[in-house]
């Protein structure tokens, strides 16, 4: 509780915008990119913010490059679910559950 995750692209102050291809899990901090495009190549840096302590920590940059050999890793389709066994919510509040479909 109190932690949030954002990603910075190529050390720009512009944060990676979530769209139909990109999503930042607020549960794990992972950045998911579907169907990587040449414009996605660069360095990604995760920033973790603790709102209660009013502090942020920036991780090291992680480079994303495109393979030039055209080879893609293949793995079976699966649904990645990391739900807690029980999720509690107050009446009238909002709950966000994350579910990811992975595969080629």
C-alpha positions as CSV (number, residue, x, y, z in Angstrom):
1,X,0.0,0.0,0.0
2,X,1.2,3.5,-0.8
3,X,3.5,2.3,-3.7
4,X,3.0,3.3,-7.3
5,X,5.0,2.5,-10.4
6,X,5.8,4.5,-13.5
7,X,8.3,4.0,-16.3
8,X,10.4,6.7,-18.1
9,X,11.5,6.2,-21.7
10,X,15.0,7.3,-22.8
11,X,15.5,9.4,-19.7
12,X,12.8,11.8,-20.9
13,X,10.6,13.3,-18.3
14,X,7.7,12.0,-20.3
15,X,6.2,9.0,-18.7
16,X,5.3,6.0,-20.8
17,X,1.7,6.4,-21.6
18,X,-0.6,3.4,-21.2
19,X,-2.4,2.6,-24.3
20,X,-3.7,-0.5,-26.1
21,X,-0.2,-1.8,-26.4
22,X,1.4,-0.8,-23.1
23,X,0.4,-1.4,-19.5
24,X,2.1,-0.9,-16.1
25,X,1.0,-3.3,-13.4
26,X,0.4,-1.4,-10.2
27,X,0.6,-4.8,-8.4
28,X,4.1,-5.8,-9.6
29,X,5.5,-2.7,-11.3
30,X,6.0,-4.7,-14.5
31,X,5.8,-2.9,-17.9
32,X,4.0,-5.0,-20.5
33,X,4.3,-4.2,-24.2
34,X,2.3,-6.1,-26.8
35,X,3.6,-6.2,-30.3
36,X,6.9,-4.4,-30.0
37,X,7.5,-1.7,-32.7
38,X,10.7,0.0,-33.7
39,X,9.6,3.1,-31.9
40,X,9.7,1.1,-28.6
41,X,13.5,0.6,-28.8
42,X,15.4,2.5,-26.1
43,X,16.0,2.6,-22.4
44,X,13.2,2.1,-19.9
45,X,13.6,3.2,-16.3
46,X,11.2,2.2,-13.5
47,X,10.3,4.8,-10.8
48,X,8.8,3.6,-7.6
49,X,7.0,6.2,-5.5
50,X,6.0,5.8,-1.9
51,X,3.2,8.3,-1.4
52,X,3.2,7.9,2.4
53,X,6.9,8.6,2.7
54,X,6.7,11.1,-0.1
55,X,9.8,9.6,-1.7
56,X,10.6,8.2,-5.2
57,X,13.4,5.8,-6.2
58,X,14.6,5.5,-9.8
59,X,16.0,2.1,-10.9
60,X,18.7,1.5,-13.5
61,X,17.8,1.9,-17.2
62,X,16.8,-1.3,-19.0
63,X,17.5,-1.4,-22.7
64,X,15.0,-2.8,-25.2
65,X,16.5,-3.7,-28.6
66,X,15.0,-5.5,-31.6
67,X,16.5,-8.8,-32.7
68,X,18.0,-8.5,-36.1
69,X,17.8,-12.3,-36.8
70,X,14.0,-12.3,-37.0
71,X,13.8,-15.1,-34.4
72,X,11.1,-14.9,-31.9
73,X,10.8,-17.0,-28.8
74,X,7.7,-19.2,-28.8
75,X,5.7,-20.2,-25.8
76,X,2.3,-21.6,-25.3
77,X,-0.6,-19.3,-24.8
78,X,-1.6,-18.9,-21.2
79,X,-3.5,-16.5,-18.9
80,X,-1.3,-15.0,-16.2
81,X,-3.3,-14.4,-13.1
82,X,-1.9,-13.1,-9.8
83,X,-5.0,-12.5,-7.8
84,X,-4.9,-12.8,-4.0
85,X,-6.9,-15.7,-2.7
86,X,-9.5,-13.1,-1.3
87,X,-10.0,-9.5,-2.4
88,X,-11.8,-7.2,0.0
89,X,-13.4,-4.0,-1.0
90,X,-15.6,-1.5,0.8
91,X,-19.1,-1.0,-0.7
92,X,-19.1,1.6,-3.3
93,X,-15.3,1.5,-3.8
94,X,-13.5,0.4,-7.0
95,X,-11.4,-2.7,-7.3
96,X,-8.8,-3.3,-10.1
97,X,-8.0,-6.9,-10.9
98,X,-5.2,-7.6,-13.4
99,X,-5.3,-10.5,-15.9
100,X,-2.8,-10.9,-18.8
101,X,-3.0,-13.1,-21.8
102,X,0.4,-14.2,-23.0
103,X,1.6,-16.3,-25.9
104,X,2.5,-16.2,-29.6
